[in-house]
């Protein structure tokens, strides 16, 4: 909590208790539901929707109701005025059958319309029941909430809030009026709120919190920047109520689905609007001709005009179709619910990958579940609950069967339209290597000696008797595939990735000891908030702070969680650099080649260096950040055995890869440097801002570390590294 800086020393006593906040949230939701119930009373409006003549959602149109009633009257008249009354006694039964069918259709349509109008209020009552259960056992501890430094997610938006005299990461939906929240620099304000101090300006929903005014002065030397401070505000509204009111108002005005449009087109537009009038007209004309000219088979006029017309046109009314439509819809939703529950209960072996083959274990498990009696019983119960509106799922306002049935392809894309997984995972690993091996007598060979792998040496050792070419730098890019059985795990596509083990090792350790380590989390989170605020001052910059943990990649290569126990984090050094418009045009050659420099935002250059002490009491600095600023600070790269100076051509290859991939992904660069002494603790609490043009600050020379110990790695024989991961 050291990074949470507040202006009021007594803020620890502010805020609601968990029970008080939940009670207030429950009462506010109940008030909204009661107001909605008073505004939307069921009556004639419900009946008008059921027998509507123009609505696309209607199951049986008003035309069908009217014609069916006319047919019932005609059957009764034929029974009364017909010549052979005893022979036509079944006409009353036919009329009664039509009345029953019409009544069943009306009741089914009434139930569907009632459930449609009240589905969201019923779902909200389920929320109220959950809140009641939470209030009864409102013993929430700090570890029950997401971590304060959890990465941003577009699915669940979190807010630092005082609950039970402790700052917790609370979802926006649980905020209530009167809550004391902590606004971080650059974050979106969750709702209307006022500062605890009189001079603090009011904040409104959707605004970006900026605690200070931007500094637009030009400078040519690095300067110290004080981190933007968090501020406490008091909520003036309950954010969830705004979404709840919108959901209640918009629930009944949702667009019709593709299948509902097709049903309306076939049953109403074509059958009732075209075919039915045409058939009735032809039959009436034919009956008139028969009656006038006394053609053979002519009976009483009621039978000629009424019975024959009814017999020819009644099937076209499709009065049984609405019952079948609702039954099949409920059955499809029940099957979907059963399949989803089967998928959740099924545990797939780690060695099994997802496929569409019939031999897939999951497909077999779903197919076999159809024949089990207990599943048939569950299917029937779910079907009845869906029909009566008791099932714990949305069925009328949003029909998942209609949605999935109208899809021809499915892909997950982010806001830029890039095919990606919901959680960013590593996709590519970029590094440099030499085309010929360095000397095996290098002072840094202890790096390879600690690896325990000889494949790299065997592959890179030149064959005796052949001429060794001049060493050159080669770009190596390893592709990674997301493990479909786990949300964050990845696997290398190239089976020969182990030959690059020595080159990947430093990056893997840097990932584990930087933002993945527990110690720098608060520093990195507050630094990200500062960068987000700084990026708001320029329309050409965007903060790339949505990084994810790369521990799973490190484990895939071979590192274990215990490797961090061998190092002790000493201090953290945060550095960033503002970019002017001319600097952006000069440095982003690839973006300029696309003629998108005025549309594409450039990541704000920044890096976070973590100073660690190993078991030998030697200091090492592991850095993570954007490739441009880290590349400016580096003079060598690790080729797997020794340090190789970075040439201008090498820099061009690195920066081209970074600029190309940063348009559609998060690119993370890693660097390492041994230190002879640490940094001041006071500097660790501040940020270092570099001028826009920082080239004069870097000396173009490669430093040697003759007396510095080599970096030793501790793993199980597999290493890790990453440079680019998807959004």
C-alpha positions in Angstrom: 0.0 0.0 0.0 3.1 2.3 0.1 2.3 3.6 -3.4 -1.2 4.7 -2.5 -0.6 8.3 -1.6 -3.6 10.1 -0.2 -4.0 13.7 0.8 -6.0 13.0 4.0 -4.2 11.2 6.8 -7.6 10.1 8.2 -8.8 8.3 5.1 -8.2 4.9 6.6 -11.4 5.4 8.6 -13.5 6.3 5.6 -15.6 4.1 3.4 -18.4 1.6 4.0 -18.2 -1.8 5.5 -18.9 -4.6 3.1 -22.3 -5.4 4.7 -23.4 -1.8 4.7 -22.5 -1.3 1.0 -24.2 -4.5 -0.1 -27.4 -3.5 1.8 -27.4 -0.1 0.1 -26.8 -1.6 -3.3 -29.7 -4.1 -2.8 -32.1 -1.4 -1.6 -31.2 0.9 -4.6 -31.8 -2.0 -7.1 -35.1 -2.8 -5.5 -36.2 0.9 -5.8 -35.3 0.8 -9.5 -37.3 -2.4 -10.1 -40.3 -1.0 -8.3 -40.2 2.2 -10.4 -39.9 0.2 -13.6 -42.9 -2.0 -12.5 -45.1 1.1 -12.0 -44.2 2.5 -15.4 -44.7 -0.7 -17.3 -48.1 -2.2 -16.3 -49.4 -5.2 -18.2 -52.8 -4.7 -19.8 -54.2 -3.9 -23.2 -50.7 -3.2 -24.5 -49.8 -6.8 -23.9 -52.9 -8.1 -25.8 -52.2 -5.7 -28.7 -48.7 -7.2 -29.0 -50.1 -10.7 -29.0 -52.6 -10.2 -31.8 -50.6 -7.5 -33.7 -51.1 -7.1 -37.4 -47.7 -5.8 -38.2 -45.1 -6.8 -35.5 -42.3 -9.1 -36.6 -42.2 -10.8 -33.2 -45.8 -11.9 -33.2 -46.3 -15.7 -33.2 -49.8 -15.7 -34.7 -50.9 -12.5 -36.4 -54.1 -10.7 -35.9 -55.1 -11.8 -39.4 -54.9 -15.5 -38.4 -56.9 -14.8 -35.3 -59.6 -13.0 -37.2 -59.9 -15.5 -40.0 -60.0 -18.4 -37.5 -62.8 -16.8 -35.6 -64.7 -16.3 -38.8 -64.2 -19.9 -39.7 -65.5 -21.0 -36.3 -68.7 -18.9 -36.9 -69.0 -20.4 -40.4 -68.9 -23.9 -39.0 -71.6 -23.1 -36.4 -73.8 -21.5 -39.1 -73.3 -24.5 -41.4 -74.4 -26.8 -38.6 -77.5 -24.6 -37.9 -78.6 -23.9 -41.4 -77.3 -26.9 -43.2 -79.7 -29.5 -44.8 -78.4 -32.6 -43.1 -77.9 -31.6 -39.5 -77.3 -35.1 -38.2 -74.7 -35.8 -40.9 -72.8 -32.6 -40.0 -72.8 -33.0 -36.3 -69.0 -33.2 -36.4 -68.9 -29.5 -37.4 -69.4 -28.5 -33.8 -66.5 -30.6 -32.7 -64.4 -29.0 -35.5 -65.4 -25.6 -34.2 -64.6 -26.6 -30.7 -61.2 -27.9 -31.8 -60.4 -24.6 -33.5 -61.5 -22.7 -30.3 -59.1 -24.8 -28.3 -56.2 -24.4 -30.7 -56.8 -20.6 -30.8 -57.0 -20.5 -27.0 -53.8 -22.5 -26.6 -52.0 -20.2 -29.1 -53.2 -17.2 -27.2 -52.0 -18.6 -23.9 -48.6 -19.6 -25.4 -48.2 -16.1 -27.0 -49.3 -14.5 -23.7 -46.7 -16.5 -21.8 -44.0 -15.6 -24.3 -44.8 -11.9 -24.3 -45.1 -11.8 -20.5 -41.7 -13.6 -20.0 -40.2 -11.4 -22.7 -41.3 -8.2 -20.9 -40.3 -9.4 -17.4 -37.2 -11.5 -18.2 -34.7 -8.7 -17.1 -36.6 -7.9 -13.9 -36.7 -11.6 -13.1 -32.9 -11.8 -13.7 -32.4 -8.8 -11.4 -34.4 -10.5 -8.7 -31.9 -13.4 -9.0 -29.2 -10.7 -8.4 -31.1 -9.5 -5.3 -31.2 -13.1 -4.0 -27.4 -13.4 -4.5 -26.9 -10.1 -2.7 -29.1 -11.3 0.2 -26.9 -14.4 0.5 -23.8 -12.2 0.4 -25.2 -10.0 3.1 -25.8 -12.9 5.4 -22.2 -14.0 5.1 -20.5 -10.7 4.5 -17.1 -11.7 5.8 -15.1 -10.6 2.8 -11.3 -10.5 3.3 -8.7 -8.7 1.3 -7.6 -11.9 -0.5 -11.2 -12.4 -1.8 -10.7 -9.4 -4.1 -8.5 -9.2 -7.2 -5.0 -8.0 -6.6 -4.6 -4.3 -6.5 -2.1 -4.5 -9.4 -4.1 -6.8 -11.6 -3.8 -5.8 -15.3 -6.6 -4.0 -16.9 -9.3 -6.1 -18.5 -12.2 -4.9 -20.7 -14.5 -7.6 -19.3 -14.4 -6.7 -15.6 -13.5 -3.1 -14.8 -12.0 -2.7 -11.3 -11.8 0.3 -9.0 -9.7 0.9 -5.9 -12.2 1.4 -3.1 -12.2 1.7 0.6 -14.1 -1.3 2.1 -13.8 -2.3 5.8 -11.0 0.4 6.2 -8.9 -1.3 3.5 -8.3 -0.4 -0.1 -9.5 -3.3 -2.3 -9.9 -3.8 -6.1 -13.6 -3.6 -6.4 -15.7 -4.2 -9.6 -17.5 -1.2 -10.8 -20.9 -3.0 -10.4 -20.4 -3.2 -6.6 -19.8 0.6 -6.1 -22.5 2.5 -4.3 -23.3 6.1 -3.7 -21.1 7.4 -0.8 -18.2 5.0 -1.5 -14.8 6.4 -1.0 -12.7 5.5 -4.1 -9.1 6.1 -5.1 -8.7 7.6 -8.5 -5.4 6.8 -10.2 -3.8 9.0 -12.8 -5.1 8.4 -16.3 -7.9 6.1 -15.3 -11.5 6.4 -16.4 -13.8 7.8 -13.8 -16.5 5.2 -12.9 -19.2 7.8 -12.2 -20.1 11.2 -10.8 -17.9 11.8 -7.8 -16.7 14.7 -5.6 -13.3 15.1 -4.0 -12.8 14.9 -0.3 -11.1 18.3 -0.4 -13.0 21.5 -1.3 -10.5 22.4 -4.0 -10.8 19.1 -5.8 -12.9 19.4 -9.1 -15.9 17.2 -9.6 -15.4 14.2 -11.9 -18.0 12.7 -14.1 -18.5 9.3 -15.8 -16.1 8.6 -18.7 -13.7 11.4 -17.9 -9.9 10.7 -17.6 -8.6 11.6 -14.3 -5.6 14.0 -14.6 -4.4 15.3 -11.2 -2.0 17.9 -12.6 -1.8 20.1 -15.7 0.7 19.1 -18.4 4.2 20.6 -18.6 4.9 21.7 -22.1 8.3 23.3 -21.5 11.2 22.0 -23.6 14.3 20.6 -22.0 17.5 19.0 -23.3 18.7 17.1 -20.2 17.1 14.4 -18.2 14.9 15.6 -15.3 13.3 14.1 -12.3 9.5 13.8 -12.3 7.4 13.3 -9.2 4.8 10.6 -9.8 1.3 11.8 -10.2 -0.6 11.2 -7.0 -3.7 9.2 -6.4 -6.7 11.1 -5.0 -9.7 10.0 -2.9 -13.1 10.9 -4.1 -16.6 10.1 -2.9 -19.1 8.6 -5.2 -22.3 10.6 -5.8 -24.1 7.9 -7.7 -24.3 4.1 -8.0 -22.8 3.2 -11.4 -24.7 -0.1 -11.7 -28.1 1.6 -11.5 -27.4 3.5 -14.8 -26.7 0.2 -16.6 -29.7 -1.4 -14.9 -32.1 1.3 -16.0 -30.7 1.1 -19.6 -31.1 -2.6 -19.6 -34.7 -2.4 -18.4 -35.6 0.2 -20.9 -33.9 -1.4 -23.9 -34.8 -5.0 -23.2 -38.0 -4.9 -25.1 -36.7 -2.9 -28.1 -34.0 -5.3 -29.2 -33.9 -6.0 -32.9 -35.5 -9.2 -34.1 -33.2 -12.2 -35.0 -32.7 -13.6 -38.5 -34.9 -16.5 -37.8 -37.7 -14.4 -36.5 -37.5 -12.3 -39.7 -37.6 -15.4 -41.9 -40.5 -16.8 -39.9 -42.5 -13.5 -40.3 -41.6 -13.5 -44.0 -42.9 -17.0 -44.6 -45.9 -17.2 -42.3 -47.2 -13.6 -42.5 -45.9 -11.9 -45.6 -46.1 -14.8 -48.0 -48.7 -17.3 -46.6 -51.2 -14.8 -45.1 -50.5 -11.8 -47.3 -50.3 -13.5 -50.7 -51.2 -17.2 -50.8 -54.1 -17.2 -48.4 -56.1 -14.4 -50.1 -55.4 -15.9 -53.5 -56.7 -19.4 -52.4 -59.8 -18.0 -50.7 -60.6 -15.9 -53.8 -60.2 -18.8 -56.2 -62.3 -21.1 -54.0 -65.1 -18.5 -53.6 -65.2 -17.9 -57.3 -65.3 -21.7 -58.0 -68.1 -22.1 -55.4 -70.1 -19.3 -57.0 -69.9 -20.9 -60.4 -71.0 -24.3 -59.0 -73.9 -22.7 -57.2 -75.1 -20.6 -60.1 -74.9 -23.3 -62.8 -76.0 -26.1 -60.5 -73.0 -28.3 -61.3 -72.9 -31.9 -60.1 -72.2 -32.3 -56.4 -74.0 -29.1 -55.5 -75.4 -29.2 -51.9 -76.6 -26.5 -49.6 -75.1 -23.0 -50.1 -73.5 -23.0 -46.6 -71.6 -26.1 -47.5 -70.6 -24.7 -50.9 -69.3 -21.4 -49.6 -68.3 -22.1 -46.0 -67.0 -25.7 -45.8 -65.1 -25.9 -49.0 -63.5 -22.5 -48.4 -62.5 -23.6 -44.9 -61.2 -26.9 -46.1 -59.0 -25.3 -48.7 -57.6 -22.4 -46.7 -57.4 -23.6 -43.1 -54.1 -25.4 -43.5 -52.6 -22.2 -44.8 -53.3 -20.4 -41.5 -50.7 -22.6 -39.8 -52.4 -22.2 -36.4 -50.3 -25.1 -34.9 -47.0 -23.5 -36.0 -46.6 -21.1 -33.0 -46.9 -24.0 -30.6 -44.2 -25.9 -32.5 -42.0 -22.8 -32.8 -42.0 -22.2 -29.0 -41.6 -25.9 -28.2 -38.5 -26.2 -30.5 -37.0 -23.0 -29.2 -37.3 -24.2 -25.6 -35.9 -27.6 -26.6 -32.9 -26.0 -28.4 -32.2 -23.7 -25.4 -32.4 -26.7 -23.0 -30.0 -28.7 -25.2 -27.6 -25.8 -25.3 -27.7 -25.5 -21.5 -27.1 -29.2 -21.1 -24.2 -29.2 -23.5 -22.6 -26.2 -21.7 -22.9 -27.9 -18.4 -21.3 -31.1 -19.9 -18.4 -29.0 -21.1 -17.9 -27.4 -17.7 -17.9 -30.8 -15.9 -15.6 -32.5 -18.4 -11.9 -32.3 -17.6 -9.8 -32.7 -20.7 -6.4 -34.4 -20.4 -3.5 -32.1 -20.9 -2.1 -34.1 -23.7 -5.4 -33.8 -25.7 -5.9 -31.0 -28.1 -9.3 -29.6 -29.2 -10.6 -31.0 -32.5 -13.8 -31.3 -34.5 -13.3 -35.0 -35.1 -16.0 -37.4 -33.9 -13.2 -39.3 -32.0 -12.5 -36.3 -29.8 -13.1 -37.2 -26.1 -15.2 -34.1 -25.5 -17.4 -34.8 -28.5 -17.9 -38.4 -27.3 -18.7 -37.2 -23.8 -21.4 -34.9 -25.2 -22.8 -37.5 -27.5 -23.0 -40.2 -24.9 -24.7 -37.8 -22.4 -27.8 -37.7 -24.7 -28.7 -41.3 -24.0 -28.2 -41.3 -20.2 -31.5 -41.3 -18.3 -30.4 -38.7 -15.7 -29.5 -36.3 -18.6 -32.9 -36.9 -20.2 -34.5 -36.0 -16.9 -32.4 -32.9 -16.6 -33.3 -32.0 -20.1 -37.0 -32.2 -19.4 -36.6 -30.2 -16.2 -34.6 -27.5 -18.0 -37.2 -27.4 -20.8 -40.0 -26.8 -18.4 -38.1 -24.1 -16.5 -37.3 -22.3 -19.8 -40.9 -22.5 -20.8 -42.1 -21.1 -17.5 -39.3 -18.5 -17.2 -37.6 -20.1 -14.2 -34.3 -21.1 -15.7 -31.2 -19.1 -14.8 -30.5 -17.9 -18.3 -31.7 -15.2 -20.7 -34.0 -16.9 -23.3 -36.4 -14.3 -24.7 -34.6 -10.9 -24.9 -31.5 -12.6 -26.3 -31.8 -16.1 -27.8 -28.4 -17.8 -27.9 -29.7 -20.5 -30.2 -30.8 -18.0 -32.8 -27.6 -16.1 -32.5 -25.3 -19.2 -32.9 -27.6 -20.6 -35.6 -27.2 -17.6 -37.8 -23.4 -17.6 -37.6 -21.3 -19.0 -40.4 -17.9 -18.2 -38.8 -16.7 -17.1 -35.4 -13.5 -15.2 -34.5 -12.3 -13.2 -31.5 -11.0 -9.8 -32.5 -9.9 -6.8 -30.5 -10.9 -3.1 -31.0 -8.5 -2.9 -33.9 -10.0 -5.9 -35.6 -7.0 -8.1 -35.0 -7.6 -11.8 -34.6 -6.6 -12.6 -31.0 -7.3 -14.3 -27.8 -9.2 -12.5 -25.0 -6.0 -12.4 -22.9 -2.7 -11.2 -24.4 -0.3 -14.0 -24.8 3.2 -14.3 -26.3 3.1 -14.8 -30.1 6.6 -14.1 -31.3 10.1 -14.2 -29.8 12.7 -12.0 -31.6 16.4 -12.1 -31.0 19.8 -11.8 -32.8 22.4 -14.4 -33.3 25.7 -14.8 -35.1 26.1 -16.8 -38.3 29.3 -18.3 -37.0 30.3 -19.1 -33.4 32.3 -16.9 -31.1 35.4 -18.1 -29.3 34.8 -20.9 -26.8 37.3 -19.3 -24.5 35.2 -16.3 -23.9 35.1 -15.0 -20.4 31.3 -15.3 -20.6 31.2 -19.0 -21.3 29.8 -19.6 -17.8 26.5 -18.5 -19.2 26.4 -21.6 -21.4 28.0 -23.8 -18.8 25.0 -23.2 -16.5 22.5 -24.2 -19.1 23.2 -27.9 -19.2 22.6 -28.1 -23.0 25.2 -29.0 -25.6 22.9 -28.9 -28.7 23.8 -25.3 -29.4 27.5 -26.0 -29.4 27.1 -29.0 -31.6 25.1 -27.1 -34.2 27.3 -24.1 -34.2 30.7 -25.8 -34.2 32.3 -25.5 -37.6 33.3 -28.6 -39.4 37.0 -29.3 -39.5 38.6 -28.5 -42.8 36.0 -26.0 -44.0 36.5 -22.2 -44.3 34.8 -20.1 -41.6 32.8 -17.3 -43.1 32.9 -13.8 -41.7 30.5 -13.5 -38.7 27.3 -11.7 -39.4 24.1 -11.0 -37.5 21.0 -13.0 -38.3 17.5 -12.2 -37.1 15.7 -15.1 -35.5 11.9 -15.1 -34.9 10.3 -18.0 -33.1 6.5 -18.3 -33.3 4.4 -19.4 -30.4 1.0 -21.0 -30.3 -1.6 -20.5 -27.7 -2.4 -23.6 -25.7 -6.2 -24.1 -26.3 -6.5 -26.1 -23.0 -5.2 -23.3 -20.8 -5.8 -19.6 -20.9 -2.2 -18.4 -20.7 0.0 -21.3 -21.7 2.0 -21.2 -25.0 4.0 -23.6 -27.0 6.8 -23.1 -29.5 5.9 -24.0 -33.1 9.4 -24.9 -34.1 10.5 -28.2 -32.6 14.2 -27.1 -32.8 13.7 -24.1 -30.5 16.0 -25.7 -28.0 19.0 -24.9 -30.1 18.5 -21.3 -29.1 18.3 -22.1 -25.4 21.4 -20.1 -24.4 20.1 -17.0 -26.2 16.6 -17.2 -24.7 17.7 -17.7 -21.1 18.5 -14.1 -20.2 15.2 -12.8 -21.5 13.3 -15.5 -19.6 15.0 -14.5 -16.3 14.4 -10.8 -17.0 10.7 -11.5 -17.5 10.5 -13.4 -14.2 12.4 -10.9 -12.1 10.7 -7.8 -13.6 7.0 -7.2 -13.7 6.2 -10.9 -12.9 8.0 -10.6 -9.5 5.9 -9.6 -6.5 8.2 -6.8 -5.4 8.0 -4.5 -8.4 4.2 -4.9 -8.9 3.1 -1.8 -7.1 5.9 0.3 -8.6 5.0 -0.9 -12.1 1.3 -0.3 -11.5 1.8 3.2 -10.3 4.3 3.8 -13.2 1.7 2.6 -15.7 -0.9 5.0 -14.2 1.6 7.9 -14.6 2.3 6.9 -18.2 -1.4 6.7 -19.0 -1.8 10.2 -17.7 1.2 11.5 -19.6 0.0 10.0 -22.8 -3.2 11.9 -22.6 -1.3 15.1 -23.2 -0.3 14.1 -26.7 -2.6 12.9 -29.5 0.2 11.0 -31.1 1.1 8.8 -28.1 -0.6 5.8 -26.5 0.5 4.2 -23.2 1.3 0.5 -23.7 0.8 -0.6 -20.1 -1.5 -3.5 -20.6 1.2 -6.1 -20.2 0.5 -9.6 -19.0 2.5 -12.0 -17.0 5.0 -14.1 -19.0 5.6 -16.7 -16.3 3.9 -19.4 -18.3 6.3 -18.8 -21.2 9.2 -19.0 -18.7 7.8 -22.3 -17.4 7.4 -23.6 -21.0 11.1 -23.0 -21.5 12.1 -24.4 -18.2 12.2 -21.8 -15.4 10.4 -22.6 -12.2 8.8 -20.3 -9.6 11.6 -21.0 -7.2 14.2 -19.3 -9.4 13.1 -15.9 -8.0 14.1 -17.0 -4.5 17.7 -16.8 -5.5 17.4 -13.1 -6.2 16.4 -10.2 -3.9 14.9 -7.0 -5.4 16.7 -3.9 -4.2 15.4 -0.9 -6.1 13.3 0.0 -9.2 14.2 2.7 -11.7 11.4 4.0 -14.0 12.3 6.0 -17.1 10.1 7.4 -19.8 10.5 9.8 -22.7 8.1 12.2 -24.4 8.0 12.4 -28.1 7.4 15.5 -30.2 5.7 15.4 -33.5 8.9 15.9 -35.5 10.7 13.2 -33.5 7.9 10.8 -34.2 8.1 11.5 -37.9 11.8 11.0 -37.9 12.0 7.8 -35.9 8.9 5.9 -37.1 10.1 5.2 -40.7 7.8 2.1 -41.0 4.7 4.1 -40.0 5.5 6.8 -42.4 5.9 4.3 -45.2 2.3 3.3 -44.6 1.2 7.0 -44.7 -0.6 6.5 -41.4 1.5 8.7 -39.2 -1.5 11.0 -38.5 -3.8 8.1 -37.6 -1.7 5.5 -35.8 -0.6 6.4 -32.2 3.0 5.6 -31.2 3.6 3.7 -27.9 5.0 6.0 -25.2 8.7 5.0 -24.8 9.3 3.8 -21.3 11.2 1.2 -19.3 11.3 -0.2 -15.8 14.7 -1.4 -14.5 14.8 -3.7 -11.5 18.0 -3.9 -9.5 18.4 -7.4 -7.9 21.0 -9.0 -5.8 21.9 -12.6 -6.3 23.2 -15.1 -3.8 26.8 -13.9 -4.4 25.8 -10.4 -3.4 26.3 -9.1 -6.9 24.0 -6.5 -8.3 22.3 -6.9 -11.7 19.9 -4.7 -13.5 17.1 -6.4 -15.5 15.0 -4.0 -17.7 11.7 -4.3 -19.5 10.0 -1.8 -21.7 9.5 -0.5 -25.2 12.2 -1.5 -27.7 13.0 2.0 -28.8 14.2 3.4 -25.5 15.8 0.2 -24.4 17.7 -0.1 -27.7 19.1 3.4 -27.1 20.5 2.2 -23.8 22.1 -0.9 -25.1 25.5 -1.3 -26.9 25.8 -5.1 -27.1 23.5 -8.1 -27.5 24.0 -11.7 -26.2 24.6 -14.2 -28.9 24.5 -17.2 -26.6 28.1 -17.3 -25.7 29.5 -13.8 -25.7 28.6 -10.1 -26.1 28.4 -8.8 -29.6 28.4 -5.0 -30.4 25.1 -3.8 -31.9 25.8 -2.3 -35.3 23.6 0.3 -37.0 22.3 -2.4 -39.3 21.3 -4.5 -36.2 19.6 -1.5 -34.7 17.6 -1.0 -37.9 16.5 -4.7 -37.9 15.3 -4.4 -34.2 13.5 -1.1 -34.6 11.8 -2.3 -37.9 10.5 -5.4 -36.1 9.3 -3.3 -33.2 7.5 -0.7 -35.3 5.9 -3.2 -37.5 4.5 -5.4 -34.6 3.6 -2.5 -32.3 0.9 -1.5 -34.7 -1.1 -4.6 -33.9 0.5 -6.1 -30.7 2.3 -5.3 -27.5 6.0 -5.5 -28.0 8.2 -5.9 -24.9 12.0 -5.7 -25.0 14.3 -7.0 -22.3 17.8 -6.0 -21.4 20.5 -6.9 -18.8 23.4 -5.1 -17.2 25.7 -6.0 -14.3 26.2 -3.2 -11.8 29.1 -2.4 -9.5 26.8 -0.3 -7.2 23.1 0.4 -6.7 21.0 3.5 -7.0 19.8 5.9 -4.4 16.5 4.8 -2.7 15.2 8.4 -3.2 15.6 8.0 -6.9 13.7 4.8 -6.8 10.7 6.7 -5.6 10.8 9.2 -8.5 10.7 8.9 -12.3 13.3 10.0 -14.8 12.0 11.8 -17.9 14.3 11.9 -20.9 14.2 14.7 -23.5 12.5 14.0 -26.8 15.8 13.8 -28.6 18.0 11.6 -26.4 20.6 10.6 -28.9 23.3 13.0 -27.5 22.9 11.3 -24.1 24.2 7.9 -25.3 27.9 7.2 -26.0 28.3 5.0 -29.1 30.7 2.5 -27.7 30.7 -0.9 -26.3 31.7 -1.3 -22.7 33.6 -4.3 -21.3 33.1 -5.9 -18.0 36.3 -7.7 -17.4 35.8 -8.0 -13.6 32.0 -8.4 -13.6 30.7 -11.9 -12.9 28.7 -13.6 -15.5 25.0 -13.9 -15.0 24.1 -17.4 -13.8 20.7 -18.9 -14.4 18.8 -21.5 -12.3 16.3 -23.6 -14.2 15.4 -27.2 -15.0 17.0 -27.2 -18.4 14.5 -25.1 -20.4 14.9 -21.3 -20.9 12.5 -18.5 -21.9 12.1 -15.2 -23.8 9.6 -13.1 -25.5 9.4 -9.8 -27.4 5.9 -9.6 -28.9 2.6 -10.7 -27.6 -0.9 -10.1 -29.0 -3.5 -7.8 -27.6 
